[in-house]
Amino acid sequence: MDWTVALTLKILPALGCLSVFLLLLVLYNWQKSRAEAERKIRISGLYYEAYDELLTLVRERQHDMNNHISAIMGMLYTIDNYEELVSAQRRYLCEVMENNEEARLLLSIENPILVGFIYRKIQNARLCGIRVEYKIAAGEGALHISDYTLVEILGILFDNAMEALTESNLEEKVIRLDIVDERIRLRVCVANTSREFAPQEMAQFFQKGYSSKGKGHGIGLKKLKKIVLDLKGDIVVSNNKEGDVNFLEFNVFLPGKG
């Protein structure tokens, strides 16, 4: 047999195996991309639905707000003392604002998906007896990462804070969520009331296989670290003492648009 024919007969099976392998690899990557795209669509639909729900709720409360304004104005005719009038109106306004958190949320954030996400998280936290405080100081232009990526980052941090507080016996259960445009960088922070963690403990949060059971953090933090590093950002974990209360803070710093 000619040596070229023999060589060809030996190479063909190898080429066939390689072709099958490459085909399977392409199919795997296609399936993975498709699953990721479908997940993004589901998340967008979920939080757009929550946004519409919030918008409907605020519109339904417009009639109630007119009644509250009438009550505040009516105090002018029923309270003669100026200081008592101011005090009574302030108390009433504070109560109105506390019961209209949804309207403040809707007005403070431009991004519908982000509004829907925070609204759902606040609802879930309330069911667990957890208070959520938030500060959004970043316009639409400052959020230069995709909605999907931002929700992933916030979701991992918020879910960990929720788990930590649900499992704790703390009297004060608070989660703080900040998104702040600091010009040269975007700061995303989620903090929760917590015991103080030693630096050695905090270093374990991002290790593979770290368990949050009994400690409160760990779910998805390894994935979070990869997301942030891929965006050329950084994560800083620290204790923030406020009087007798300690907050465990996760600050994610992402490069600014400039």
Backbone as numpy.savetxt, mean C-alpha at the origin, in Angstrom:
# Nx Ny Nz CAx CAy CAz Cx Cy Cz
30.04 -45.95 -43.93 29.19 -44.76 -43.93 30.07 -43.52 -43.93
29.71 -42.56 -44.78 30.46 -41.30 -44.84 30.44 -40.63 -43.47
31.60 -40.04 -43.07 31.69 -39.45 -41.72 30.74 -38.29 -41.53
30.42 -37.54 -42.62 29.50 -36.41 -42.49 28.08 -36.88 -42.19
27.70 -38.03 -42.77 26.39 -38.59 -42.51 26.31 -39.08 -41.06
27.39 -39.71 -40.61 27.41 -40.21 -39.22 27.31 -39.07 -38.23
28.05 -37.99 -38.53 28.02 -36.82 -37.63 26.64 -36.20 -37.60
26.01 -36.14 -38.77 24.66 -35.57 -38.86 23.66 -36.38 -38.04
23.79 -37.70 -38.13 22.88 -38.58 -37.38 23.04 -38.40 -35.87
24.27 -38.08 -35.44 24.50 -37.85 -34.01 23.98 -36.49 -33.55
24.11 -35.48 -34.43 23.73 -34.11 -34.07 22.21 -33.92 -34.07
21.51 -34.57 -35.00 20.08 -34.35 -35.15 19.29 -34.58 -33.85
19.51 -35.67 -33.11 18.76 -35.86 -31.86 19.02 -34.74 -30.87
20.29 -34.29 -30.82 20.63 -33.20 -29.90 19.91 -31.93 -30.29
19.87 -31.65 -31.60 19.17 -30.46 -32.08 17.67 -30.55 -31.79
17.13 -31.77 -31.93 15.72 -31.96 -31.64 15.41 -31.68 -30.18
16.26 -32.18 -29.27 16.07 -31.93 -27.83 16.18 -30.44 -27.51
17.18 -29.79 -28.17 17.37 -28.35 -27.94 16.14 -27.57 -28.41
15.58 -27.95 -29.56 14.40 -27.25 -30.10 13.20 -27.41 -29.16
13.05 -28.63 -28.63 11.95 -28.87 -27.70 12.13 -28.04 -26.44
13.38 -27.99 -25.95 13.68 -27.22 -24.74 13.37 -25.73 -24.95
13.84 -25.20 -26.10 13.59 -23.78 -26.40 12.10 -23.49 -26.53
11.37 -24.42 -27.17 9.93 -24.26 -27.31 9.24 -24.22 -25.95
9.64 -25.14 -25.05 9.06 -25.18 -23.70 9.39 -23.91 -22.93
10.61 -23.41 -23.13 11.02 -22.18 -22.44 10.19 -20.99 -22.90
9.98 -20.90 -24.23 9.15 -19.81 -24.78 7.72 -19.91 -24.25
7.18 -21.14 -24.24 5.81 -21.33 -23.75 5.70 -20.97 -22.26
6.72 -21.32 -21.48 6.72 -21.00 -20.04 6.73 -19.48 -19.82
7.63 -18.78 -20.54 7.71 -17.33 -20.38 6.44 -16.64 -20.85
5.85 -17.17 -21.92 4.59 -16.61 -22.43 3.48 -16.77 -21.40
3.40 -17.99 -20.83 2.38 -18.27 -19.82 2.58 -17.39 -18.59
3.85 -17.22 -18.19 4.16 -16.39 -17.03 3.76 -14.94 -17.28
4.10 -14.42 -18.47 3.74 -13.04 -18.83 2.23 -12.87 -18.88
1.55 -13.87 -19.41 0.09 -13.81 -19.51 -0.54 -13.79 -18.12
-0.03 -14.65 -17.23 -0.57 -14.71 -15.86 -0.34 -13.38 -15.14
0.84 -12.78 -15.35 1.15 -11.49 -14.72 0.24 -10.40 -15.26
0.01 -10.41 -16.57 -0.88 -9.41 -17.18 -2.30 -9.55 -16.65
-2.77 -10.80 -16.53 -4.13 -11.03 -16.01 -4.24 -10.57 -14.56
-3.17 -10.77 -13.78 -3.17 -10.34 -12.39 -3.24 -8.81 -12.30
-2.51 -8.13 -13.18 -2.55 -6.67 -13.20 -3.95 -6.17 -13.53
-4.59 -6.84 -14.48 -5.95 -6.44 -14.87 -6.92 -6.65 -13.71
-6.77 -7.79 -13.00 -7.66 -8.07 -11.86 -7.48 -7.03 -10.75
-6.23 -6.68 -10.46 -5.96 -5.68 -9.43 -6.53 -4.33 -9.82
-6.33 -3.94 -11.08 -6.87 -2.65 -11.55 -8.39 -2.64 -11.43
-9.03 -3.73 -11.86 -10.49 -3.81 -11.77 -10.98 -3.77 -10.35
-10.28 -4.45 -9.45 -10.68 -4.50 -8.05 -10.67 -3.12 -7.43
-9.61 -2.34 -7.64 -9.49 -1.05 -6.98 -10.26 0.05 -7.70
-10.48 -0.11 -9.01 -11.39 0.82 -9.70 -12.81 0.63 -9.17
-13.17 -0.62 -8.90 -14.49 -0.92 -8.32 -14.63 -0.29 -6.94
-13.56 -0.37 -6.13 -13.57 0.25 -4.80 -13.67 1.77 -4.91
-13.00 2.34 -5.91 -13.06 3.79 -6.14 -14.49 4.23 -6.48
-15.15 3.49 -7.36 -16.53 3.81 -7.72 -17.46 3.69 -6.51
-17.20 2.67 -5.68 -18.00 2.48 -4.46 -17.83 3.67 -3.52
-16.58 4.14 -3.39 -16.30 5.29 -2.53 -16.96 6.55 -3.07
-16.88 6.74 -4.37 -17.48 7.92 -5.01 -18.99 7.94 -4.80
-19.62 6.80 -4.93 -21.07 6.69 -4.71 -21.42 7.02 -3.26
-20.61 6.52 -2.33 -20.85 6.77 -0.91 -20.76 8.26 -0.59
-19.77 8.93 -1.13 -19.60 10.37 -0.88 -20.76 11.17 -1.46
-21.20 10.78 -2.64 -22.34 11.47 -3.25 -23.61 11.29 -2.43
-23.79 10.10 -1.88 -24.97 9.84 -1.05 -24.97 10.68 0.22
-23.79 11.04 0.67 -23.67 11.80 1.92 -23.77 13.31 1.71
-23.88 13.75 0.47 -23.98 15.19 0.21 -25.21 15.79 0.88
-26.33 15.06 0.86 -27.56 15.55 1.49 -27.35 15.70 3.00
-26.68 14.72 3.60 -26.39 14.79 5.03 -25.51 15.99 5.35
-24.54 16.30 4.46 -23.65 17.42 4.69 -24.41 18.74 4.72
-25.42 18.87 3.88 -26.25 20.08 3.90 -26.94 20.24 5.25
-27.39 19.12 5.81 -28.02 19.17 7.13 -27.02 19.57 8.22
-25.79 19.08 8.11 -24.75 19.44 9.09 -24.43 20.93 9.02
-24.35 21.46 7.80 -24.09 22.89 7.63 -25.21 23.71 8.25
-26.45 23.27 8.06 -27.59 23.97 8.66 -27.50 23.95 10.18
-27.06 22.79 10.74 -26.93 22.69 12.19 -25.86 23.63 12.72
-24.75 23.74 12.00 -23.66 24.63 12.42 -24.11 26.08 12.36
-24.79 26.44 11.27 -25.29 27.82 11.13 -26.35 28.12 12.19
-27.16 27.12 12.53 -28.20 27.32 13.52 -27.67 27.65 14.90
-26.43 27.26 15.18 -25.83 27.56 16.48 -25.68 29.07 16.70
-25.62 29.83 15.61 -25.52 31.29 15.72 -26.72 31.89 16.44
-27.86 31.22 16.32 -29.11 31.75 16.90 -29.43 31.14 18.26
-28.70 30.09 18.63 -29.02 29.42 19.89 -27.95 29.59 20.97
-26.74 30.03 20.57 -25.66 30.22 21.53 -25.24 31.69 21.51
-25.40 32.37 22.64 -25.11 33.81 22.71 -23.64 34.10 22.97
-22.99 33.27 23.77 -21.60 33.51 24.13 -20.68 33.12 22.98
-19.79 34.05 22.59 -18.93 33.83 21.42 -18.00 32.63 21.61
-17.34 32.54 22.77 -16.40 31.45 23.00 -17.11 30.09 23.01
-18.31 30.06 23.60 -19.09 28.82 23.60 -19.50 28.44 22.18
-19.85 29.45 21.38 -20.25 29.21 20.00 -19.10 28.60 19.19
-17.91 29.23 19.31 -16.74 28.73 18.58 -16.41 27.31 19.02
-16.46 27.04 20.32 -16.15 25.72 20.86 -17.14 24.67 20.36
-18.44 25.03 20.38 -19.47 24.09 19.94 -19.34 23.79 18.45
-19.07 24.83 17.65 -18.92 24.62 16.21 -17.69 23.79 15.89
-16.60 24.03 16.64 -15.38 23.26 16.41 -15.60 21.78 16.73
-16.26 21.51 17.85 -16.53 20.12 18.22 -17.39 19.43 17.17
-18.40 20.15 16.70 -19.30 19.57 15.70 -18.56 19.30 14.40
-17.72 20.26 13.98 -16.97 20.09 12.73 -16.00 18.92 12.83
-15.35 18.77 13.98 -14.43 17.64 14.18 -15.17 16.32 14.06
-16.36 16.27 14.61 -17.16 15.04 14.53 -17.58 14.75 13.09
-17.94 15.82 12.37 -18.33 15.65 10.97 -17.15 15.12 10.16
-15.96 15.68 10.38 -14.78 15.27 9.64 -14.39 13.82 9.96
-14.52 13.44 11.22 -14.20 12.07 11.62 -15.11 11.06 10.93
-16.36 11.47 10.71 -17.32 10.58 10.09 -17.37 10.71 8.56
-16.48 11.53 8.01 -16.43 11.71 6.57 -15.01 11.50 6.06
-14.37 10.48 6.60 -13.01 10.12 6.19 -12.96 9.82 4.70
-14.04 9.24 4.17 -14.07 8.86 2.77 -13.94 10.07 1.85
-14.61 11.18 2.22 -14.53 12.39 1.40 -13.12 12.96 1.40
-12.47 12.94 2.56 -11.11 13.45 2.66 -10.16 12.60 1.81
-10.36 11.30 1.84 -9.54 10.39 1.05 -9.71 10.67 -0.43
-10.94 10.85 -0.85 -11.24 11.08 -2.26 -10.62 12.39 -2.75
-10.58 13.41 -1.87 -10.07 14.71 -2.26 -8.55 14.81 -2.20
-7.92 13.94 -1.40 -6.48 14.08 -1.17 -5.62 13.32 -2.18
-6.22 12.40 -2.95 -5.45 11.57 -3.88 -6.07 11.63 -5.27
-5.22 11.84 -6.27 -5.72 11.96 -7.64 -5.87 10.60 -8.33
-5.09 9.64 -7.92 -5.04 8.35 -8.62 -6.18 7.43 -8.17
-7.12 7.07 -9.06 -8.27 6.24 -8.67 -7.88 4.88 -8.11
-6.86 4.22 -8.71 -6.46 2.90 -8.22 -5.89 3.02 -6.81
-5.08 4.05 -6.56 -4.50 4.26 -5.24 -5.58 4.58 -4.21
-6.55 5.40 -4.60 -7.68 5.71 -3.71 -8.42 4.43 -3.35
-8.73 3.61 -4.36 -9.45 2.36 -4.12 -8.67 1.42 -3.22
-7.36 1.35 -3.43 -6.51 0.48 -2.62 -6.55 0.91 -1.15
-6.30 2.20 -0.89 -6.26 2.70 0.50 -7.63 2.56 1.16
-8.69 2.82 0.40 -10.05 2.70 0.93 -10.32 1.27 1.40
-9.93 0.28 0.58 -10.13 -1.12 0.95 -9.30 -1.48 2.19
-8.06 -1.00 2.25 -7.20 -1.31 3.38 -7.74 -0.68 4.67
-8.27 0.53 4.58 -8.85 1.19 5.76 -10.06 0.39 6.25
-10.89 -0.06 5.31 -12.06 -0.87 5.68 -11.63 -2.15 6.41
-10.66 -2.86 5.85 -10.19 -4.10 6.47 -9.59 -3.85 7.85
-8.84 -2.77 7.97 -8.20 -2.45 9.25 -9.24 -2.14 10.32
-10.28 -1.41 9.94 -11.34 -1.06 10.91 -12.01 -2.31 11.46
-12.21 -3.28 10.61 -12.83 -4.54 11.05 -11.98 -5.24 12.11
-10.68 -4.97 12.10 -9.76 -5.59 13.07 -9.45 -4.65 14.23
-10.16 -3.53 14.31 -9.93 -2.58 15.40 -8.64 -1.79 15.24
-8.20 -1.59 14.01 -6.95 -0.87 13.73 -7.27 0.47 13.06
-6.68 1.53 13.58 -6.87 2.87 12.98 -5.79 3.12 11.93
-6.19 3.68 10.81 -5.25 3.99 9.74 -5.13 5.50 9.58
-3.90 5.99 9.63 -3.61 7.40 9.36 -2.80 7.46 8.07
-3.04 8.46 7.24 -2.30 8.53 6.00 -2.00 9.97 5.61
-0.92 10.14 4.87 -0.53 11.45 4.34 -0.04 11.24 2.91
-0.73 11.87 1.98 -0.32 11.80 0.57 0.12 13.19 0.15
1.40 13.36 -0.08 1.93 14.66 -0.51 2.71 14.45 -1.81
2.03 13.87 -2.76 2.65 13.59 -4.06 1.56 13.61 -5.11
1.71 14.50 -6.08 0.73 14.58 -7.16 0.89 13.44 -8.15
0.01 13.40 -9.13 0.02 12.33 -10.12 1.37 12.22 -10.82
1.99 13.37 -11.09 3.27 13.36 -11.80 4.41 12.78 -11.00
4.30 12.85 -9.68 5.38 12.34 -8.83 5.39 10.81 -8.78
4.24 10.20 -9.04 4.14 8.75 -8.98 4.57 8.16 -10.32
5.89 8.22 -10.57 6.41 7.83 -11.87 6.57 6.32 -12.02
6.32 5.57 -10.95 6.28 4.11 -11.09 4.86 3.71 -11.44
4.70 2.51 -11.94 3.36 2.09 -12.38 2.44 1.88 -11.18
1.14 2.01 -11.42 0.14 1.78 -10.37 0.31 0.38 -9.78
0.56 -0.58 -10.65 0.69 -1.98 -10.24 1.86 -2.15 -9.27
3.00 -1.53 -9.60 4.19 -1.64 -8.75 3.98 -0.95 -7.41
3.36 0.23 -7.44 3.10 0.96 -6.20 2.17 0.17 -5.28
1.13 -0.42 -5.87 0.19 -1.23 -5.08 0.89 -2.46 -4.51
1.81 -3.05 -5.30 2.57 -4.19 -4.79 3.40 -3.80 -3.57
4.10 -2.68 -3.66 4.95 -2.22 -2.56 4.11 -1.93 -1.32
3.05 -1.12 -1.51 2.19 -0.77 -0.38 1.48 -1.99 0.19
1.05 -2.88 -0.70 0.32 -4.06 -0.25 1.15 -4.96 0.65
2.41 -5.19 0.26 3.29 -6.03 1.09 3.50 -5.39 2.46
3.80 -4.09 2.47 4.06 -3.41 3.74 2.81 -3.33 4.61
1.66 -3.02 3.99 0.42 -2.89 4.75 -0.02 -4.23 5.31
0.07 -5.28 4.52 -0.35 -6.60 4.98 0.51 -7.08 6.14
1.79 -6.77 6.10 2.67 -7.12 7.22 2.31 -6.36 8.48
2.00 -5.08 8.32 1.60 -4.26 9.48 0.29 -4.77 10.05
-0.65 -5.13 9.17 -1.93 -5.68 9.62 -1.73 -6.97 10.40
-0.88 -7.85 9.88 -0.64 -9.12 10.55 0.00 -8.89 11.92
0.96 -7.96 11.96 1.65 -7.69 13.22 0.68 -7.20 14.28
-0.22 -6.30 13.91 -1.16 -5.74 14.89 -2.28 -6.72 15.24
-2.70 -7.51 14.28 -3.75 -8.49 14.55 -3.28 -9.52 15.58
-2.01 -9.88 15.50 -1.46 -10.89 16.41 -0.97 -10.31 17.73
-0.89 -8.97 17.83 -0.34 -8.34 19.03 -1.43 -8.09 20.07
-1.00 -7.80 21.29 -1.94 -7.44 22.36 -1.78 -5.98 22.76
-1.31 -5.16 21.83 -1.14 -3.74 22.09 -2.50 -3.07 22.28
-2.54 -2.09 23.18 -3.79 -1.35 23.38 -4.05 -0.40 22.22
-3.00 0.25 21.74 -3.14 1.20 20.64 -2.65 0.55 19.35
-3.57 0.35 18.41 -3.23 -0.29 17.15 -3.43 0.71 16.01
-2.31 1.19 15.48 -2.34 2.24 14.46 -1.40 1.87 13.32
-1.86 2.10 12.10 -1.00 2.00 10.92 -0.93 3.37 10.26
0.28 3.78 9.94 0.50 5.04 9.23 1.02 4.75 7.83
0.45 5.45 6.87 0.84 5.27 5.47 1.16 6.64 4.89
2.38 6.83 4.42 2.81 8.10 3.83 3.34 7.87 2.42
2.94 8.74 1.51 3.54 8.79 0.17 3.93 10.25 -0.05
5.22 10.53 -0.04 5.68 11.92 -0.05 6.70 12.12 -1.17
6.45 13.14 -1.99 7.40 13.52 -3.04 8.44 14.45 -2.41
9.67 13.97 -2.28 10.75 14.76 -1.70 11.66 15.33 -2.78
11.10 15.55 -3.96 11.78 16.12 -5.14 12.84 15.20 -5.70
13.91 14.98 -4.96 14.96 14.12 -5.50 14.62 12.64 -5.36
13.59 12.36 -4.55 13.19 10.97 -4.37 11.73 10.92 -3.92
11.14 9.74 -4.09 9.78 9.49 -3.62 9.88 8.58 -2.39
9.27 9.01 -1.29 9.31 8.21 -0.06 7.95 7.55 0.16
7.96 6.24 0.30 6.77 5.47 0.62 7.01 4.82 1.99
6.16 5.14 2.96 6.38 4.65 4.32 5.12 4.00 4.87
5.29 2.84 5.48 4.22 2.20 6.24 4.80 1.88 7.61
4.12 2.35 8.66 4.58 2.13 10.03 3.42 1.63 10.87
3.73 0.86 11.89 2.68 0.39 12.80 3.19 0.41 14.23
2.27 0.62 15.17 2.63 0.55 16.58 3.19 -0.83 16.85
4.26 -0.87 17.64 4.97 -2.13 17.81 5.90 -2.05 19.01
6.34 -3.21 19.47 7.44 -3.24 20.42 8.70 -2.82 19.67
9.74 -2.47 20.40 10.99 -2.11 19.76 11.72 -3.37 19.27
12.24 -3.29 18.06 13.02 -4.39 17.49 14.50 -4.03 17.52
15.33 -4.99 17.88 16.78 -4.80 17.84 17.24 -4.82 16.38
18.36 -4.14 16.07 18.87 -4.12 14.69 19.07 -5.52 14.13
19.52 -6.47 14.98 19.74 -7.83 14.50 18.44 -8.49 14.07
17.35 -8.17 14.78 16.04 -8.73 14.42 15.55 -8.15 13.10
15.71 -6.83 12.95 15.23 -6.17 11.73 16.00 -6.66 10.51
17.27 -7.01 10.70 18.08 -7.51 9.58 17.55 -8.83 9.06
16.81 -9.57 9.88 16.28 -10.87 9.47 15.00 -10.75 8.64
14.36 -9.59 8.67 13.07 -9.44 7.98 13.13 -9.85 6.51
14.25 -9.57 5.85 14.34 -9.77 4.40 15.03 -11.07 4.03
15.33 -11.90 5.03 16.00 -13.16 4.75 15.01 -14.20 4.25
15.48 -15.05 3.34 14.64 -16.10 2.80 14.23 -17.07 3.91
12.94 -17.38 3.95 12.45 -18.33 4.94 12.13 -17.71 6.28
12.30 -16.37 6.40 11.96 -15.74 7.68 10.46 -15.87 7.93
10.09 -16.30 9.13 8.68 -16.47 9.48 8.21 -15.32 10.34
7.05 -14.79 10.00 6.49 -13.68 10.76 5.66 -14.16 11.94
5.39 -15.45 12.04 4.53 -15.94 13.10 5.13 -15.63 14.47
4.39 -14.89 15.23 4.84 -14.52 16.57 5.72 -13.29 16.58
6.13 -12.81 15.40 6.98 -11.63 15.35 6.33 -10.50 14.55
5.49 -10.85 13.64 4.68 -9.82 13.00 5.10 -9.37 11.62
6.31 -9.67 11.17 6.73 -9.20 9.84 7.41 -10.32 9.08
7.49 -10.18 7.78 8.19 -11.16 6.97 7.51 -11.54 5.68
6.18 -11.50 5.63 5.48 -11.93 4.42 5.82 -11.01 3.24
6.41 -11.59 2.21 6.66 -10.84 0.99 7.81 -9.85 1.06
8.51 -9.75 2.20 9.55 -8.72 2.31 10.75 -9.03 1.42
11.04 -10.30 1.19 12.13 -10.66 0.27 11.76 -10.21 -1.15
10.50 -10.41 -1.52 10.02 -9.95 -2.83 10.06 -8.44 -2.92
9.67 -7.77 -1.83 9.69 -6.30 -1.79 11.11 -5.78 -2.04
12.07 -6.40 -1.38 13.47 -5.98 -1.53 13.90 -6.06 -2.98
13.51 -7.14 -3.67 13.88 -7.30 -5.08 13.22 -6.22 -5.94
11.93 -5.94 -5.67 11.22 -4.90 -6.43 11.93 -3.56 -6.28
12.26 -3.21 -5.04 12.88 -1.91 -4.76 14.28 -1.82 -5.37
15.06 -2.88 -5.26 16.41 -2.88 -5.84 16.35 -2.78 -7.36
15.36 -3.44 -7.97 15.20 -3.35 -9.43 14.88 -1.91 -9.86
14.23 -1.16 -8.98 13.90 0.24 -9.26 15.02 1.18 -8.83
16.15 0.60 -8.41 17.31 1.37 -7.93 16.96 2.20 -6.71
16.12 1.63 -5.86 15.72 2.31 -4.63 16.38 1.69 -3.41
15.87 2.06 -2.26 16.44 1.58 -1.00 15.33 1.41 0.03
15.56 0.53 1.01 14.61 0.32 2.11 15.33 0.55 3.43
14.69 1.33 4.31 15.25 1.58 5.64 14.20 1.18 6.68
14.58 0.32 7.60 13.69 -0.12 8.68 14.20 0.47 9.98
13.30 1.04 10.79 13.74 1.68 12.03 12.62 1.73 13.05
13.01 1.91 14.31 12.05 2.19 15.38 11.90 3.70 15.48
10.67 4.16 15.64 10.40 5.59 15.81 9.60 5.78 17.09
10.26 6.24 18.12 9.65 6.37 19.44 8.91 7.70 19.54
7.65 7.65 19.93 6.84 8.84 20.16 6.26 8.74 21.57
6.96 9.34 22.52 6.54 9.21 23.91 6.71 7.77 24.37
5.62 7.17 24.85 5.66 5.78 25.29 5.31 4.80 24.18
5.00 5.34 22.99 4.57 4.49 21.88 5.69 4.35 20.86
5.94 3.14 20.43 6.96 2.89 19.39 6.29 2.50 18.08
6.78 3.07 17.00 6.34 2.69 15.65 7.49 2.00 14.94
7.19 0.85 14.35 8.16 0.18 13.49 7.91 0.68 12.07
8.90 1.36 11.50 8.74 2.03 10.20 9.50 1.31 9.09
8.81 1.15 7.97 9.45 0.68 6.74 9.40 1.83 5.74
10.55 2.43 5.48 10.64 3.52 4.51 11.25 3.00 3.22
10.52 3.17 2.12 11.03 2.81 0.79 11.34 4.11 0.06
12.59 4.26 -0.36 13.01 5.45 -1.09 13.26 5.08 -2.56
12.55 5.77 -3.45 12.68 5.52 -4.89 13.22 6.76 -5.58
14.05 6.60 -6.60 14.62 7.77 -7.29 13.54 8.69 -7.84
13.79 10.00 -7.79 12.85 10.97 -8.34 12.91 10.98 -9.86
12.03 11.74 -10.47 11.94 11.77 -11.92 13.18 12.41 -12.54
13.77 13.36 -11.77 14.95 14.02 -12.30 16.17 13.14 -12.23
